[in-house]
Amino acid sequence: MVGRNDPCPCGSGKKYKKCHGNVQAVSINDLVNDELFKVRQLFFSENPNQQQLASFRELQQEWQPRLMQSMAENDAQAFVIENFLFMKKPELWQEFLVKQIELAQRPITKDVLANWKNVKFFLGQLVKGDLEKATLKDAFSGNEYTMTDQPPTDMENGQGLLAIMLPDSRVGTDGVLFLNGYLTVVGEFAPFFEQLQAKMAEADATDGERYLKDNYLTVVEQIVKYSTGTVEKHIQLSPEHDNVMVELAKHIETANFDEETVENVTSIMNSYLTSQQPAVQKPEALVAGYWRFLQDHELINGPMLTSKDLSEKFGVATSTILKRSKEFNSYFEELLVKNS
């Protein structure tokens, strides 16, 4: 039996009475989870550092505008940062871990951190999950992994996801946890994976995880475009929704967008109408709200129209435009899972 003045068996270095001998203390697992979360948080707060900033800006200038054609600015930047830190400059993570292992007090934390050197690039599906545990299956290898530290709770069984994962030795040899977050594949996973495999074949690539690592941002872009455009071709829009598409096309025609922007703008609206089935009293109102949403997320180029400009352009009250744009924003956030 541990005495109140004995060192706490959790390894914190504190007396038992000041640590887990306190009835209000949380579990050791909760404490370790908190420590591991702070380690990840600290890494992203310190990197890219000043020495790496020029290299990072170069990658950012190449990729962020491209990703922002199909996602919000913050999401695009987060993926560029992940790509830079874990694909371009993996030594930053390795060096950081050495210091954190030395600083960690609890043996459990040290053990988990020591395994974090083996970063995994994952594309697969959620087999099953709940608030306590999730089972994930790698699409390339078929290997299954178990997650107990913040498993995804907003996904359906069978849904696909892309993530950077770290080993979690507390769970066992197949234990994993998310490095930072994950990106879901909206729609059927199998057709998307077939498209990806076709691109791999074109590149003569046979190692799935290596392909993800070497083409991370390209895969992110493919997932977002697939997710925002997965509309069944045989689904026919209702007459009122057809009118929305006609109204949108009218304004696209005069906007001088490039072909890719036109495709993105059209497919997102088509997907929204099909999946959300919004009531439409006035097509102009829905398109006006959508236009503001596109501007706010910098998904279209051209002059930024003020609320008054939008109101005059579409003949809709500013309050209605704001209401509709918020609806699109909520829908878009459901499609894109942000890192936290």
C-alpha positions as CSV (number, residue, x, y, z in Angstrom):
1,M,0.0,0.0,0.0
2,V,1.3,3.5,-0.9
3,G,1.8,5.8,2.0
4,R,0.5,9.4,1.7
5,N,4.0,10.8,1.9
6,D,5.5,8.2,-0.5
7,P,6.3,9.2,-4.1
8,C,3.2,8.8,-6.3
9,P,3.5,5.6,-8.4
10,C,2.4,7.6,-11.5
11,G,6.0,8.9,-11.7
12,S,5.2,12.6,-11.4
13,G,7.8,13.0,-8.6
14,K,5.1,14.4,-6.2
15,K,4.0,12.9,-2.9
16,Y,1.1,10.5,-3.2
17,K,-1.1,12.8,-1.1
18,K,-0.4,15.7,-3.4
19,C,-1.0,13.7,-6.6
20,H,-3.2,10.6,-7.0
21,G,-3.8,10.3,-3.3
22,N,-6.0,13.4,-3.7
23,V,-9.6,12.2,-4.3
24,Q,-10.1,15.0,-6.7
25,A,-7.1,14.0,-8.9
26,V,-7.8,12.8,-12.4
27,S,-6.7,9.4,-13.7
28,I,-3.1,8.9,-14.8
29,N,-4.3,8.3,-18.3
30,D,-6.0,11.6,-18.4
31,L,-2.8,13.3,-17.2
32,V,-0.7,11.5,-19.8
33,N,-3.2,12.4,-22.5
34,D,-3.0,16.1,-21.5
35,E,0.8,16.0,-21.5
36,L,0.9,14.4,-25.0
37,F,-1.6,16.9,-26.3
38,K,0.6,19.8,-25.0
39,V,3.7,18.3,-26.7
40,R,2.0,18.3,-30.1
41,Q,0.6,21.8,-29.5
42,L,4.1,23.1,-28.5
43,F,5.7,21.7,-31.7
44,F,3.2,23.5,-33.9
45,S,3.6,26.7,-31.9
46,E,7.4,26.7,-32.4
47,N,7.6,25.5,-36.0
48,P,8.3,26.5,-38.7
49,N,11.0,28.4,-36.9
50,Q,12.8,31.5,-38.2
51,Q,15.5,29.5,-39.8
52,Q,13.0,27.5,-41.8
53,L,10.7,30.4,-42.6
54,A,12.0,31.1,-46.1
55,S,11.7,27.5,-47.2
56,F,8.2,27.3,-45.7
57,R,7.1,30.5,-47.5
58,E,8.2,29.0,-50.8
59,L,6.1,26.0,-50.3
60,Q,3.2,28.1,-49.0
61,Q,3.3,30.4,-52.1
62,E,3.2,27.3,-54.4
63,W,0.4,25.4,-52.6
64,Q,-1.8,27.6,-50.5
65,P,-3.5,29.5,-53.3
66,R,-4.1,26.2,-55.1
67,L,-5.7,24.6,-52.1
68,M,-7.8,27.7,-51.4
69,Q,-9.6,27.2,-54.7
70,S,-11.5,24.4,-52.9
71,M,-11.1,25.1,-49.2
72,A,-10.9,27.8,-46.6
73,E,-7.7,29.7,-46.0
74,N,-7.0,28.3,-42.5
75,D,-7.5,24.7,-43.6
76,A,-5.2,25.2,-46.6
77,Q,-2.5,26.7,-44.4
78,A,-2.8,23.9,-41.9
79,F,-2.2,21.2,-44.6
80,V,0.8,23.2,-46.0
81,I,2.3,23.4,-42.5
82,E,1.9,19.6,-42.0
83,N,3.5,18.9,-45.4
84,F,6.4,21.1,-44.6
85,L,7.1,19.8,-41.1
86,F,6.6,16.1,-41.7
87,M,7.4,15.5,-45.3
88,K,9.9,18.2,-46.2
89,K,11.7,18.8,-42.8
90,P,11.1,15.6,-40.7
91,E,14.3,16.2,-38.8
92,L,12.6,19.1,-36.9
93,W,10.1,16.6,-35.4
94,Q,12.8,14.1,-34.5
95,E,15.0,16.8,-32.8
96,F,12.0,18.1,-31.0
97,L,11.1,14.7,-29.6
98,V,14.5,14.1,-28.2
99,K,14.1,17.2,-26.0
100,Q,10.6,16.3,-25.0
101,I,11.6,12.8,-23.9
102,E,14.2,14.3,-21.7
103,L,11.8,16.8,-20.1
104,A,9.0,14.2,-19.5
105,Q,8.6,13.1,-15.9
106,R,6.2,10.2,-16.2
107,P,7.7,6.9,-17.5
108,I,4.4,6.3,-19.5
109,T,4.8,9.6,-21.3
110,K,8.5,8.9,-22.1
111,D,7.6,5.5,-23.5
112,V,4.8,6.9,-25.8
113,L,7.1,9.8,-27.0
114,A,9.9,7.4,-27.8
115,N,7.6,5.6,-30.2
116,W,6.4,8.9,-31.8
117,K,9.6,8.9,-34.0
118,N,7.7,6.5,-36.3
119,V,5.2,8.8,-38.0
120,K,2.6,7.0,-40.1
121,F,0.8,8.5,-43.2
122,F,-2.6,6.9,-43.2
123,L,-5.5,6.7,-45.8
124,G,-8.3,4.3,-44.9
125,Q,-11.6,3.8,-43.3
126,L,-13.3,3.9,-39.9
127,V,-14.4,0.3,-39.4
128,K,-16.3,1.1,-36.2
129,G,-16.1,3.5,-33.4
130,D,-17.7,5.1,-30.4
131,L,-16.7,7.7,-27.7
132,E,-14.2,5.3,-26.1
133,K,-12.5,3.5,-29.0
134,A,-12.2,3.3,-32.8
135,T,-10.9,0.7,-35.2
136,L,-9.3,2.1,-38.4
137,K,-8.4,0.0,-41.5
138,D,-5.5,1.0,-43.8
139,A,-6.7,1.0,-47.5
140,F,-3.4,-0.1,-48.9
141,S,-2.2,-2.7,-46.4
142,G,-5.4,-3.8,-44.9
143,N,-3.9,-3.5,-41.4
144,E,-6.2,-2.4,-38.6
145,Y,-5.4,0.1,-35.9
146,T,-7.0,0.9,-32.5
147,M,-7.5,4.4,-31.2
148,T,-8.6,5.3,-27.7
149,D,-7.1,8.8,-27.4
150,Q,-9.8,11.2,-28.9
151,P,-11.2,8.8,-31.4
152,P,-13.3,10.4,-34.2
153,T,-16.9,10.8,-33.1
154,D,-18.3,12.7,-36.2
155,M,-17.7,9.9,-38.7
156,E,-19.9,7.0,-40.0
157,N,-18.7,3.4,-40.1
158,G,-17.0,2.8,-43.4
159,Q,-16.2,6.5,-44.0
160,G,-12.8,7.3,-45.4
161,L,-10.2,9.6,-43.9
162,L,-6.6,10.9,-44.4
163,A,-4.5,11.5,-41.4
164,I,-0.9,11.6,-40.0
165,M,-0.8,9.2,-37.1
166,L,1.5,8.4,-34.2
167,P,2.0,5.1,-32.4
168,D,0.2,4.8,-29.1
169,S,2.1,2.1,-27.1
170,R,-0.5,2.3,-24.3
171,V,-3.0,0.6,-26.5
172,G,-0.6,-2.1,-27.9
173,T,1.4,-2.7,-31.1
174,D,-1.6,-1.6,-33.2
175,G,-2.4,1.5,-31.1
176,V,-2.4,4.9,-32.8
177,L,-3.5,8.5,-32.2
178,F,-3.9,11.5,-34.5
179,L,-0.9,13.8,-34.8
180,N,-3.0,16.9,-35.4
181,G,-6.4,16.1,-37.0
182,Y,-7.9,14.3,-40.0
183,L,-9.6,15.0,-43.3
184,T,-12.7,13.0,-44.1
185,V,-13.7,11.6,-47.5
186,V,-17.3,12.6,-48.0
187,G,-19.2,10.1,-50.1
188,E,-18.5,6.5,-51.0
189,F,-14.8,5.7,-50.3
190,A,-14.4,2.9,-52.9
191,P,-14.8,5.2,-56.0
192,F,-12.3,7.7,-54.5
193,F,-9.8,5.0,-53.7
194,E,-10.1,3.7,-57.3
195,Q,-9.3,7.1,-58.7
196,L,-6.3,7.4,-56.4
197,Q,-5.0,4.0,-57.4
198,A,-5.3,5.0,-61.1
199,K,-3.2,8.1,-60.4
200,M,-0.6,5.9,-58.6
201,A,-0.5,3.6,-61.6
202,E,0.2,6.5,-63.9
203,A,3.1,7.5,-61.6
204,D,4.3,3.9,-61.5
205,A,3.9,4.0,-57.7
206,T,3.3,0.8,-55.7
207,D,3.9,1.8,-52.1
208,G,0.8,3.5,-50.8
209,E,2.2,5.1,-47.7
210,R,5.2,6.4,-49.7
211,Y,2.9,7.8,-52.3
212,L,0.9,9.7,-49.6
213,K,4.1,11.1,-48.1
214,D,5.5,12.2,-51.5
215,N,2.1,13.6,-52.8
216,Y,0.4,14.7,-49.6
217,L,-1.0,18.0,-50.8
218,T,-2.1,16.6,-54.1
219,V,-4.1,13.9,-52.2
220,V,-5.6,16.5,-49.9
221,E,-6.7,18.4,-53.0
222,Q,-8.2,15.3,-54.6
223,I,-10.1,14.4,-51.4
224,V,-11.6,17.9,-51.1
225,K,-12.6,18.1,-54.8
226,Y,-14.1,14.6,-54.6
227,S,-16.0,15.4,-51.3
228,T,-17.4,18.7,-52.6
229,G,-18.4,17.2,-56.0
230,T,-19.7,13.7,-55.1
231,V,-23.1,14.2,-56.7
232,E,-24.8,11.3,-58.3
233,K,-25.2,12.1,-62.0
234,H,-28.6,10.4,-62.2
235,I,-30.1,12.6,-59.4
236,Q,-32.2,15.2,-61.1
237,L,-32.6,18.5,-59.4
238,S,-36.1,19.9,-58.7
239,P,-37.3,22.7,-60.8
240,E,-36.7,25.3,-58.0
241,H,-33.1,24.0,-57.6
242,D,-32.6,24.0,-61.4
243,N,-33.5,27.7,-61.2
244,V,-30.8,28.3,-58.7
245,M,-28.2,26.7,-61.0
246,V,-29.4,28.8,-63.9
247,E,-29.1,32.0,-61.7
248,L,-25.6,30.9,-60.6
249,A,-24.5,30.2,-64.2
250,K,-25.7,33.7,-65.2
251,H,-23.4,35.4,-62.8
252,I,-20.5,33.0,-63.4
253,E,-20.7,33.9,-67.1
254,T,-19.9,37.5,-66.4
255,A,-17.3,36.9,-63.7
256,N,-14.5,35.7,-66.1
257,F,-13.5,32.7,-63.9
258,D,-11.0,30.2,-65.1
259,E,-12.3,26.7,-66.0
260,E,-11.2,25.1,-62.7
261,T,-12.9,27.8,-60.6
262,V,-16.1,27.4,-62.6
263,E,-16.1,23.6,-62.0
264,N,-15.5,24.1,-58.2
265,V,-18.1,26.8,-57.8
266,T,-20.7,24.8,-59.7
267,S,-20.0,21.4,-58.1
268,I,-20.2,22.8,-54.5
269,M,-23.6,24.4,-55.2
270,N,-24.8,21.2,-56.9
271,S,-23.7,19.1,-54.0
272,Y,-25.3,21.5,-51.5
273,L,-28.7,21.5,-53.3
274,T,-28.7,17.7,-53.7
275,S,-27.7,16.8,-50.1
276,Q,-29.3,19.7,-48.2
277,Q,-32.5,20.2,-50.2
278,P,-32.9,23.8,-49.1
279,A,-36.3,25.6,-49.6
280,V,-35.9,28.2,-52.3
281,Q,-38.4,31.0,-52.6
282,K,-36.1,33.3,-54.6
283,P,-33.1,31.8,-56.4
284,E,-31.3,35.1,-56.3
285,A,-31.2,35.0,-52.5
286,L,-29.5,31.6,-52.4
287,V,-27.0,32.6,-55.0
288,A,-26.3,35.9,-53.3
289,G,-25.5,34.2,-50.0
290,Y,-23.3,31.7,-51.9
291,W,-21.4,34.5,-53.6
292,R,-20.7,36.1,-50.3
293,F,-19.6,32.7,-48.9
294,L,-17.2,32.3,-51.9
295,Q,-15.8,35.7,-51.3
296,D,-15.3,35.2,-47.5
297,H,-13.4,32.0,-48.1
298,E,-11.4,33.4,-51.1
299,L,-12.7,30.7,-53.3
300,I,-13.2,33.1,-56.2
301,N,-11.0,35.9,-57.6
302,G,-12.1,39.3,-58.7
303,P,-13.3,42.5,-56.9
304,M,-14.6,42.0,-53.4
305,L,-18.2,43.1,-53.3
306,T,-19.5,44.9,-50.1
307,S,-22.8,43.9,-48.5
308,K,-24.3,46.8,-50.3
309,D,-22.8,45.8,-53.6
310,L,-24.1,42.3,-53.3
311,S,-27.5,43.5,-52.3
312,E,-27.7,45.7,-55.5
313,K,-26.2,43.0,-57.7
314,F,-28.7,40.3,-56.7
315,G,-31.7,42.5,-55.6
316,V,-31.7,40.8,-52.2
317,A,-31.7,42.3,-48.6
318,T,-28.3,42.2,-46.9
319,S,-29.8,40.4,-43.9
320,T,-31.0,37.6,-46.2
321,I,-27.6,37.4,-47.9
322,L,-25.9,37.0,-44.5
323,K,-28.3,34.3,-43.4
324,R,-27.8,32.3,-46.5
325,S,-24.0,32.7,-46.4
326,K,-24.0,31.3,-42.9
327,E,-25.9,28.2,-44.1
328,F,-23.2,27.6,-46.7
329,N,-20.5,28.1,-44.2
330,S,-22.0,25.5,-41.9
331,Y,-22.3,23.0,-44.8
332,F,-18.7,23.6,-45.9
333,E,-17.4,23.1,-42.4
334,E,-19.1,19.7,-42.3
335,L,-17.2,18.7,-45.4
336,L,-13.8,19.8,-44.2
337,V,-12.5,18.5,-40.8
338,K,-10.2,21.2,-39.4
339,N,-7.0,20.4,-37.3
340,S,-7.2,21.4,-33.9
